[in-house]
């Protein structure tokens, strides 16, 4: 085939493709979890999948140490005092 034949064939192919109808459908969400409206028969499958993933973090010695966070949150409200003179400055210790 000559170069001109390929060009004509390409133009015809593009024209056919461009004029073809576009087929689409709407997306519909179907919940899987029975708690959120999914099929109740999925419950045993979800339970077995969760059990296969492991037990997670146990309480006690293996739990993360959150004492620093607890202390920071406990002291948060007591360390900031707004200056009563409304000069735009504040102090951290109330002086």
C-alpha positions as CSV (number, residue, x, y, z in Angstrom):
1,X,0.0,0.0,0.0
2,X,1.1,3.5,-0.7
3,X,1.5,6.2,1.9
4,X,-1.7,7.9,0.6
5,X,-3.7,4.6,1.1
6,X,-2.6,4.4,4.7
7,X,-3.5,8.0,5.3
8,X,-7.0,7.5,3.9
9,X,-7.4,4.3,5.9
10,X,-6.4,6.1,9.1
11,X,-8.8,9.0,8.5
12,X,-11.6,6.5,7.9
13,X,-10.8,4.6,11.1
14,X,-10.7,7.8,13.1
15,X,-14.0,8.9,11.7
16,X,-15.6,5.6,12.5
17,X,-14.2,5.6,16.0
18,X,-15.2,9.2,16.6
19,X,-18.8,8.6,15.5
20,X,-19.3,5.4,17.5
21,X,-21.8,5.8,20.4
22,X,-20.3,6.1,23.9
23,X,-21.7,3.5,26.2
24,X,-21.7,4.1,29.9
25,X,-23.7,3.3,32.9
26,X,-24.1,4.9,36.3
27,X,-22.0,3.8,39.2
28,X,-24.0,2.4,42.1
29,X,-22.5,1.8,45.5
30,X,-23.4,-1.6,47.1
31,X,-22.1,-1.9,50.7
32,X,-20.4,-5.1,51.7
33,X,-20.5,-4.8,55.4
34,X,-23.9,-5.9,56.9
35,X,-23.6,-3.2,59.5
36,X,-23.9,-0.5,56.8
37,X,-26.7,-2.2,54.8
38,X,-24.8,-4.9,53.0
39,X,-25.8,-8.5,52.5
40,X,-26.1,-10.3,55.9
41,X,-24.5,-13.4,54.4
42,X,-21.2,-11.5,54.1
43,X,-20.8,-11.4,57.9
44,X,-19.1,-14.8,58.2
45,X,-16.7,-14.0,55.4
46,X,-15.8,-10.6,56.9
47,X,-15.3,-12.2,60.3
48,X,-13.0,-14.9,58.9
49,X,-11.0,-12.3,57.0
50,X,-10.5,-10.2,60.1
51,X,-9.5,-13.2,62.2
52,X,-6.9,-14.2,59.5
53,X,-5.3,-10.8,59.8
54,X,-4.3,-11.4,63.4
55,X,-5.3,-10.3,66.9
56,X,-3.9,-6.7,66.7
57,X,-2.3,-4.9,69.7
58,X,-3.0,-6.4,73.0
59,X,-3.5,-4.3,76.1
60,X,-0.9,-4.3,78.8
61,X,2.8,-4.3,78.2
62,X,2.5,-4.4,74.4
63,X,0.3,-1.3,74.2
64,X,1.9,2.0,73.2
65,X,3.1,4.4,75.9
66,X,0.8,7.5,75.8
67,X,1.8,9.0,79.1
68,X,3.6,11.9,77.3
69,X,0.6,12.7,75.3
70,X,-1.7,12.5,78.3
71,X,0.6,14.9,80.3
72,X,0.8,17.3,77.4
73,X,-3.0,17.4,77.0
74,X,-3.5,17.8,80.8
75,X,-1.2,20.8,80.9
76,X,-2.5,22.4,77.7
77,X,-5.3,24.5,79.3
78,X,-3.4,25.6,82.4
79,X,-0.2,27.1,80.7
80,X,-1.7,29.7,78.4
81,X,-3.0,32.9,79.9
82,X,-4.2,35.8,77.8
83,X,-2.8,39.2,78.8
84,X,-5.7,41.1,80.5
85,X,-4.3,44.5,79.2
86,X,-5.2,43.4,75.6
87,X,-1.7,44.4,74.3
88,X,-1.6,41.4,72.0
89,X,1.0,39.4,74.1
90,X,0.5,36.5,76.4
91,X,2.6,34.7,78.9
92,X,3.1,31.1,79.4
93,X,3.3,31.0,83.2
94,X,0.6,33.6,84.1
95,X,2.9,36.5,84.9
